[in-house]
Amino acid sequence: MLYPDLISKKEKLAVIGLGYVGLPIALAFARKISVIGFDINARRVDMMKNKIDPSNELAKEDFDGCDIQFTDSIEELKKAKFYIVAVPTPVDDHNVPNLKPVQSASKTIGQVIKKGDYVVFESTVYPGCTEEDCLPIIEKTSGLKNQVDFKLGYSPERINPGDKEHTLASIVKVVAGCDAESLEEIAKVYELVVDAGVHKASSIKVAEAAKIIENTQRDLNIALMNELSVIFNMMNINTYDVLAAAGTKWNFLKFQPGLVGGHCIGVDPYYLTYKANELGYDAEVILAGRNINDNMGKYVAKTVVQHIIKNTGDVKMAKVLIKGATFKENVSDIRNSKVADVIKALQSYYVNIDVEDPHADAAELEQEYGFTLTKEIADDYDVVIITVPHNAYRDLDDRYYASITKPHGLIADLKGMYRHKINQRTYWSL
């Protein structure tokens, strides 16, 4: 049994990939057992050695009391006995799953794995990927066989960046193994850091599918809200007023319209539709929801431009301020931020755009999307678009928005932060 050796620190656990998912997991285990934190990015490794989270999610004190060695060395990685893979699984420009990070991690595992070791993947993938795409790479590289020489498992990540309430310890962890023995062993290891307990899935494929549909369900519900928002806007009805009224019913699901980006909801459904298509099935409902959500940036830009044309007639002279550039509120994460879609669409109309965000890094934005943050907010905007409801914006009021806009200015409050609070300017929300 591996568990007693981990508890006694006779053996080590390793986490491969120390991003938004991997680092919190590694530190949580490092408060209980001995951990190796591995990442291929040497600069990030050096930052973590100095108790700096490159993702800006964790404070220095979160590293205190942790038995962890940060490294980018394959040789050091060989010292572990239980491996957790937490590398990203993005899609490419055509929304096709990019398995290169998880395939590369599988090859790394194959170079270090030994008889009696455990390998658990946390990366979000389509059902079958762990056993059909990753396992063959591990077996070919290592020369070892699953269930004979080592054990394979899967435990989908449920890390929510910026969320201090729903943490690793407080969310039930789904676990799966390649056989009954591995399931029990993997469950015991995760119970070390998950106070809420674990759910033992019947197979690795079931655990993979569970993760995919968690985010697909949210994506579809938000798509419905976005479509309703478009319809209600044509009717001159405030969507958030409608949702507030409908939400008084006990079984009404409280989703809201908005830009759907990030590394989960805006990406994961494509893994499922890709696999479905491979099997000869066209996932119509899921893709319809994706289509609606992926086009909301263009819809927002079109609505804004229509307001400008109606009030000034000169789009090229118009100035727009965008407040918020991250993929969601109160985080620095800009991955798959749909704010970039709004900006790109506005740029196609030759609108002059300023962008500000209290959390985003200007250099990262410029490198990823080709725009940066403005250093000084002006006082003559035709439109202000509040794309992300950061807490830093909550104290801003009607007087503030009047002070930075022209008399005909539009306050486009996508998430309804200032509903019924803007009186001196035209107000619009999704």
ChimeraX attribute file (.defattr): number of C-alpha atoms within 10 A of each C-alpha:
attribute: neighborCount
match mode: 1-to-1
recipient: residues
	/A:1	9
	/A:2	17
	/A:3	14
	/A:4	11
	/A:5	13
	/A:6	20
	/A:7	15
	/A:8	12
	/A:9	15
	/A:10	12
	/A:11	18
	/A:12	23
	/A:13	25
	/A:14	27
	/A:15	28
	/A:16	25
	/A:17	25
	/A:18	28
	/A:19	18
	/A:20	22
	/A:21	22
	/A:22	25
	/A:23	24
	/A:24	20
	/A:25	22
	/A:26	29
	/A:27	25
	/A:28	21
	/A:29	23
	/A:30	24
	/A:31	17
	/A:32	17
	/A:33	22
	/A:34	23
	/A:35	28
	/A:36	26
	/A:37	26
	/A:38	25
	/A:39	23
	/A:40	15
	/A:41	12
	/A:42	14
	/A:43	12
	/A:44	20
	/A:45	22
	/A:46	15
	/A:47	13
	/A:48	20
	/A:49	15
	/A:50	12
	/A:51	16
	/A:52	19
	/A:53	22
	/A:54	17
	/A:55	15
	/A:56	14
	/A:57	19
	/A:58	16
	/A:59	11
	/A:60	11
	/A:61	9
	/A:62	15
	/A:63	22
	/A:64	12
	/A:65	11
	/A:66	17
	/A:67	18
	/A:68	21
	/A:69	18
	/A:70	24
	/A:71	22
	/A:72	20
	/A:73	12
	/A:74	15
	/A:75	10
	/A:76	16
	/A:77	26
	/A:78	18
	/A:79	17
	/A:80	21
	/A:81	23
	/A:82	23
	/A:83	25
	/A:84	24
	/A:85	24
	/A:86	28
	/A:87	25
	/A:88	22
	/A:89	21
	/A:90	24
	/A:91	18
	/A:92	11
	/A:93	8
	/A:94	6
	/A:95	16
	/A:96	14
	/A:97	21
	/A:98	16
	/A:99	18
	/A:100	13
	/A:101	16
	/A:102	24
	/A:103	20
	/A:104	15
	/A:105	23
	/A:106	23
	/A:107	20
	/A:108	19
	/A:109	26
	/A:110	20
	/A:111	19
	/A:112	20
	/A:113	26
	/A:114	18
	/A:115	14
	/A:116	15
	/A:117	17
	/A:118	25
	/A:119	26
	/A:120	22
	/A:121	28
	/A:122	23
	/A:123	24
	/A:124	29
	/A:125	28
	/A:126	25
	/A:127	21
	/A:128	16
	/A:129	18
	/A:130	25
	/A:131	17
	/A:132	10
	/A:133	14
	/A:134	20
	/A:135	21
	/A:136	18
	/A:137	20
	/A:138	25
	/A:139	20
	/A:140	13
	/A:141	17
	/A:142	18
	/A:143	13
	/A:144	16
	/A:145	15
	/A:146	19
	/A:147	15
	/A:148	9
	/A:149	15
	/A:150	19
	/A:151	23
	/A:152	23
	/A:153	25
	/A:154	29
	/A:155	29
	/A:156	23
	/A:157	19
	/A:158	19
	/A:159	16
	/A:160	14
	/A:161	20
	/A:162	18
	/A:163	12
	/A:164	9
	/A:165	10
	/A:166	13
	/A:167	16
	/A:168	21
	/A:169	18
	/A:170	13
	/A:171	16
	/A:172	16
	/A:173	22
	/A:174	22
	/A:175	29
	/A:176	29
	/A:177	28
	/A:178	19
	/A:179	15
	/A:180	11
	/A:181	12
	/A:182	20
	/A:183	22
	/A:184	14
	/A:185	18
	/A:186	26
	/A:187	21
	/A:188	16
	/A:189	18
	/A:190	19
	/A:191	16
	/A:192	16
	/A:193	20
	/A:194	20
	/A:195	14
	/A:196	13
	/A:197	18
	/A:198	19
	/A:199	14
	/A:200	18
	/A:201	18
	/A:202	15
	/A:203	18
	/A:204	27
	/A:205	20
	/A:206	17
	/A:207	25
	/A:208	27
	/A:209	18
	/A:210	17
	/A:211	23
	/A:212	24
	/A:213	16
	/A:214	15
	/A:215	17
	/A:216	24
	/A:217	15
	/A:218	16
	/A:219	26
	/A:220	21
	/A:221	17
	/A:222	24
	/A:223	27
	/A:224	18
	/A:225	23
	/A:226	25
	/A:227	17
	/A:228	17
	/A:229	22
	/A:230	18
	/A:231	13
	/A:232	16
	/A:233	16
	/A:234	9
	/A:235	9
	/A:236	10
	/A:237	13
	/A:238	16
	/A:239	22
	/A:240	20
	/A:241	13
	/A:242	13
	/A:243	17
	/A:244	11
	/A:245	10
	/A:246	14
	/A:247	14
	/A:248	10
	/A:249	9
	/A:250	7
	/A:251	8
	/A:252	10
	/A:253	11
	/A:254	13
	/A:255	16
	/A:256	20
	/A:257	25
	/A:258	24
	/A:259	28
	/A:260	28
	/A:261	23
	/A:262	18
	/A:263	19
	/A:264	22
	/A:265	21
	/A:266	24
	/A:267	26
	/A:268	25
	/A:269	27
	/A:270	24
	/A:271	23
	/A:272	21
	/A:273	22
	/A:274	18
	/A:275	19
	/A:276	15
	/A:277	11
	/A:278	10
	/A:279	9
	/A:280	9
	/A:281	11
	/A:282	14
	/A:283	16
	/A:284	10
	/A:285	11
	/A:286	18
	/A:287	15
	/A:288	14
	/A:289	21
	/A:290	22
	/A:291	12
	/A:292	20
	/A:293	25
	/A:294	18
	/A:295	16
	/A:296	24
	/A:297	23
	/A:298	17
	/A:299	17
	/A:300	24
	/A:301	22
	/A:302	16
	/A:303	13
	/A:304	21
	/A:305	23
	/A:306	12
	/A:307	19
	/A:308	24
	/A:309	12
	/A:310	11
	/A:311	14
	/A:312	12
	/A:313	13
	/A:314	12
	/A:315	20
	/A:316	12
	/A:317	12
	/A:318	19
	/A:319	20
	/A:320	25
	/A:321	23
	/A:322	22
	/A:323	22
	/A:324	25
	/A:325	30
	/A:326	28
	/A:327	24
	/A:328	25
	/A:329	19
	/A:330	20
	/A:331	19
	/A:332	20
	/A:333	24
	/A:334	23
	/A:335	17
	/A:336	21
	/A:337	22
	/A:338	27
	/A:339	27
	/A:340	21
	/A:341	22
	/A:342	22
	/A:343	24
	/A:344	18
	/A:345	19
	/A:346	22
	/A:347	14
	/A:348	9
	/A:349	13
	/A:350	13
	/A:351	20
	/A:352	17
	/A:353	19
	/A:354	21
	/A:355	22
	/A:356	18
	/A:357	20
	/A:358	17
	/A:359	18
	/A:360	20
	/A:361	16
	/A:362	18
	/A:363	13
	/A:364	15
	/A:365	19
	/A:366	12
	/A:367	10
	/A:368	14
	/A:369	17
	/A:370	11
	/A:371	18
	/A:372	19
	/A:373	21
	/A:374	15
	/A:375	10
	/A:376	9
	/A:377	12
	/A:378	14
	/A:379	13
	/A:380	17
	/A:381	25
	/A:382	26
	/A:383	27
	/A:384	24
	/A:385	22
	/A:386	23
	/A:387	26
	/A:388	24
	/A:389	19
	/A:390	19
	/A:391	11
	/A:392	12
	/A:393	16
	/A:394	10
	/A:395	8
	/A:396	11
	/A:397	13
	/A:398	15
	/A:399	12
	/A:400	12
	/A:401	21
	/A:402	21
	/A:403	14
	/A:404	18
	/A:405	22
	/A:406	16
	/A:407	14
	/A:408	18
	/A:409	24
	/A:410	25
	/A:411	26
	/A:412	22
	/A:413	21
	/A:414	19
	/A:415	19
	/A:416	23
	/A:417	16
	/A:418	22
	/A:419	14
	/A:420	10
	/A:421	11
	/A:422	18
	/A:423	12
	/A:424	16
	/A:425	18
	/A:426	14
	/A:427	18
	/A:428	21
	/A:429	22
	/A:430	25
